[in-house]
Amino acid sequence: MPIVAQSTETTDWVSRFADEVIEESERRAPGKPVVVASGLSPSGPIHLGNLREVMTPHLVADEIRRRGHQVRHLISWDDYDRYRKVPAGIEGVDDSWAEHIGKPLTSVPAPAGSSYPNWAEHFKAAMVESLAELGVEFDGISQTEQYTAGVYREQILHAMRHRADIDAILDQYRTKKAPAKQQQKPLDEAELEAAEGSGAASEDDGTGSAGYFPYKPYCGNCAKDLTTVTSYDDDSTELTYTCTACAFSETVRLNEFNRGKLVWKVDWPMRWAFEGVIFEPSGVDHSSPGSSFQVGGQIVGIFGGKQPIGPMYAFVGISGMAKMSSSRGGVPTPADALKIMEPQILRWLYARRRPNQSFKIAFDQEIQRLYDEWDKLDAKVADGTVLPADAAAHSRAVRTAAAELPRTPRPLPYRTLASVADITAGHQDQALRILSDLDPGNPLGSLDEARPRFDKAEAWINTHVPADQRTIVREEPDTDLLKSLDEASQQSLRLLLDGLAAHWSLDGLTHLVYGVPKVQAGFSADATPKELPPEIKTAQRTFFALLYHLLVGRDTGPRLPTLLLAVGQERVRTLLGE
């Protein structure tokens, strides 16, 4: 493919990597599609940290497509990896799954009740569905299928012939210690495994008492990889192994044997060469001596290939949680995030930060602020005041080279939708009534106009807001509180009630509730903060707290204009003592 004019979006990290990748691809494989890659191990729920392994090359590949080049984004499903441990917190899984440790992930039963044939397919399916929703185009490669079909036979035999060379490379790092302190140090073994992504950091590298062998058979009796190669003949390819789990032993011909795989630190660079990968990111721990990416950069030459260009990506966290690890139960997945936020927002989070910058994904109240930030960006894009880098991130969030992602026709503020969903508790007719009152001059025709954003906000309220923070409107007036009010408080309620009918819209009620304390103090309701003394803010907070107590029995709650619309004029008048 000829190089076409480069994108004008040269200020963001995606464009810079696209420039490098196109140049490198033309140097290594002129005229061929650009190959970028990701590796995912379906050893458990594939979490939002793993998603960075996919989104980084996806965004680069998509930019390259926008420039008119052909691109293949490979996702290698490392489903032929060994089952290492029973993850915590997986529904339908108990301690009995420990009997499968050491088997390929595709040979482990799926969690009880699953419709999928095995463990790997069960966890792969949720990720595939999420990637489709995110607009990620990819070619999936099952390593179980590749290995068991003999696709890598020549590469395996080549590795065994050159095992001394591989051993010499690995030996350079076996005695090296990791730096005492790193900028982003994994907290524990589980996180280290998650960061390594496609393979385990602690996996056996092929060293054994009988010598070094970079190939690991799965046992012909118990199907586990707790095997040791005891001999190998290069000419006949006869390989003998014994299993430490069941004491089984056999001799096979490796030129016709398909029940095993290369050890991880050899397998990964072998695939770089086999697929011609130009770009693939890796976890931040790969800066340590002996890491898979560093060692692979030397081993790949044995297979006649070159190491891909690839940034180290930083960890992704969750608001209120430590770094994520897929070995822990309850770690949020892309599917969890997509239940509470639109795909554009999730894409934006990965697009706007360089891969080496860590960031958090909000499942708490911060999601409302995140949406406010997104809506402001959307408005700047619409009116042409957006900065180039922000425009690029926005463009990558809302569309791919193939198509624009579906979006909410009427993107009302997320915090407003969440408040309405909270107050109406599933009553959609009530929700439509309130949302239509937000802008009486342009009311919603149906809730579908506010979807899917409304559904995401409703899901967030129902699944991530604690019960004691949910809003329950009073059934009856708080007569004791109403009787105890001083004259100034009674006057503030009267001013509000007198203005309700004329201000019954979101903007109108906002003006009214903020204006009452101003009017009481002798100022115009339209007076700006610069024109008012500091005491007015205190008076406003006191007035708001009074309204919350009278309406919902608490000091705080949803934004008052939204709450008033939700409660309805008649009920507001009753609860405020009219």
Secondary structure, DSSP 8 states (H G I E B T S, - for coil): -------S--SSHHHHHHHHHHHHHHHHSTTS-EEEEEEE--SS---TTHHHHHHHHHHHHHHHHHTT--EEEEEEE-TTSB-----TT-TT--GGGGGGTTSBGGGS---TT-SSSSHHHHHHHHHHHHHHHTT---EEEEHHHHHHTTTTHHHHHHHHHTHHHHHHHHHHHHT----S--TT--SSHHHHHHHHTTS-TT---SEETTEE-SEEE--TTT--S-EEEEEE-TTT-EEEEEETTT--EEEEETTT--SEEE-HHHHHHHHHHHHT--B--EEGGGGSTT-HHHHHHHHGGGGT----B--EE--EEETTS----TTSTT---HHHHHHHS-HHHHHHHHHSS-TTS-EEE--STHHHHHHHHHHHHHHHHHHT---HHHHHHHHHHHB-SS-B----SS---HHHHHHHHHHHTT-HHHHHHHHHHHSTTS--S-GGGGTTHHHHHHHHHHHHS-GGGS----SS--HHHHHH--HHHHHHHHHHHHHTGGG-SHHHHHHHHHHHHHHHTTS-TT--GGGS-THHHHHHHHHHHHHHHHHHSSS--S-HHHHHHHH-HHHHHHHTT-
